[in-house]
């Protein structure tokens, strides 16, 4: 169970790092919506990334609300994003191959039953 949780957490961290690299001005609410987690979950994820030194807080000077922050990837964060991206890609390819095998097996099963049904008439 912890392994599945670790993978989900890593997927979330990867998606957050990826989004922040392109859009450091995204709010916690926007990040949460984009990643598909609650705002509280996003707060927790961002704090973990900050504690690990992967993201740092900066003032978002263009905002009218000076309490808004920009979440900036550190050099360590950019390197970790690349490492996580490799693992993410390997995992997603494995998931794709397993799903493709299942789809192919189902197609064969359906095609086989269709032939049997058609031949039996």
C-alpha positions as CSV (number, residue, x, y, z in Angstrom):
1,X,0.0,0.0,0.0
2,X,2.8,2.4,0.8
3,X,4.4,1.7,-2.6
4,X,1.1,2.8,-4.3
5,X,0.9,5.9,-2.1
6,X,4.6,6.7,-2.9
7,X,3.9,6.4,-6.6
8,X,0.8,8.6,-6.4
9,X,2.8,11.2,-4.3
10,X,5.7,11.1,-6.8
11,X,3.2,11.6,-9.7
12,X,1.7,14.6,-8.0
13,X,5.1,16.1,-7.3
14,X,6.1,15.5,-10.9
15,X,3.0,17.2,-12.2
16,X,3.4,20.1,-9.8
17,X,7.1,20.6,-10.7
18,X,6.2,20.5,-14.4
19,X,3.4,23.0,-14.0
20,X,5.5,25.4,-11.9
21,X,8.4,25.3,-14.3
22,X,6.2,26.7,-16.9
23,X,3.9,28.8,-14.7
24,X,5.5,29.8,-11.4
25,X,2.7,32.3,-10.7
26,X,0.0,29.6,-10.5
27,X,-1.9,29.7,-7.2
28,X,-2.4,26.7,-5.0
29,X,-6.1,26.6,-6.1
30,X,-5.1,26.6,-9.8
31,X,-2.4,23.9,-9.2
32,X,-4.9,21.8,-7.3
33,X,-7.4,22.0,-10.1
34,X,-4.8,21.2,-12.8
35,X,-3.3,18.2,-10.8
36,X,-6.7,16.9,-9.6
37,X,-6.2,17.2,-5.8
38,X,-7.8,19.2,-3.1
39,X,-6.4,22.6,-2.2
40,X,-5.4,21.2,1.2
41,X,-3.6,18.3,-0.6
42,X,-1.8,20.9,-2.8
43,X,-0.8,22.9,0.2
44,X,0.7,19.7,1.7
45,X,2.5,18.8,-1.6
46,X,4.0,22.3,-2.0
47,X,5.2,22.4,1.6
48,X,6.9,19.0,1.0
49,X,8.6,20.3,-2.2
50,X,9.7,23.5,-0.3
51,X,11.1,21.4,2.6
52,X,13.0,19.2,0.2
53,X,14.5,22.4,-1.4
54,X,12.9,21.7,-4.8
55,X,10.8,24.8,-4.8
56,X,11.2,28.2,-3.2
57,X,8.8,31.0,-2.5
58,X,9.2,34.3,-4.2
59,X,7.0,37.4,-4.3
60,X,4.9,37.7,-7.4
61,X,5.6,41.3,-8.1
62,X,3.0,41.7,-10.9
63,X,0.1,40.7,-8.7
64,X,-2.0,43.4,-7.2
65,X,-2.3,41.3,-4.1
66,X,1.2,41.4,-2.7
67,X,0.5,38.4,-0.5
68,X,0.6,36.2,-3.6
69,X,3.7,34.1,-4.1
70,X,5.5,32.6,-7.1
71,X,6.6,29.0,-6.6
72,X,10.0,28.8,-8.3
73,X,11.9,25.6,-9.1
74,X,15.3,25.6,-7.6
75,X,18.2,24.0,-9.6
76,X,17.8,21.0,-7.3
77,X,14.1,21.0,-8.2
78,X,14.8,21.1,-11.9
79,X,17.2,18.1,-11.6
80,X,14.7,16.2,-9.4
81,X,12.0,16.9,-12.0
82,X,14.1,15.3,-14.7
83,X,14.8,12.2,-12.5
84,X,11.1,11.8,-11.6
85,X,10.2,12.3,-15.3
86,X,12.3,9.3,-16.2
87,X,10.6,7.1,-13.6
88,X,7.2,8.5,-14.5
89,X,7.7,7.8,-18.2
90,X,8.9,4.2,-17.5
91,X,5.8,3.6,-15.3
92,X,3.4,5.0,-17.8
93,X,4.9,3.0,-20.7
94,X,4.5,-0.2,-18.5
95,X,0.9,0.8,-17.8
96,X,0.2,1.4,-21.5
97,X,1.7,-1.9,-22.5
98,X,-0.3,-3.8,-19.9
99,X,-3.5,-2.0,-21.0
100,X,-2.8,-2.6,-24.7
101,X,-2.3,-6.3,-24.0
102,X,-5.6,-6.4,-22.1
103,X,-7.4,-4.6,-25.0
104,X,-5.8,-6.9,-27.6
105,X,-6.9,-10.0,-25.5
106,X,-10.5,-8.6,-25.2
107,X,-10.6,-7.8,-29.0
108,X,-9.5,-11.4,-29.7
109,X,-12.1,-12.8,-27.3
110,X,-14.9,-10.7,-28.9
111,X,-13.8,-11.5,-32.4
112,X,-13.7,-15.2,-31.5
113,X,-17.2,-15.2,-30.1
114,X,-18.5,-13.2,-33.1
115,X,-17.1,-15.8,-35.4
116,X,-18.5,-18.7,-33.3
117,X,-21.9,-17.0,-33.2
118,X,-21.9,-16.2,-36.9
119,X,-20.8,-19.7,-37.8
120,X,-23.4,-21.4,-35.7
121,X,-26.4,-19.9,-37.5
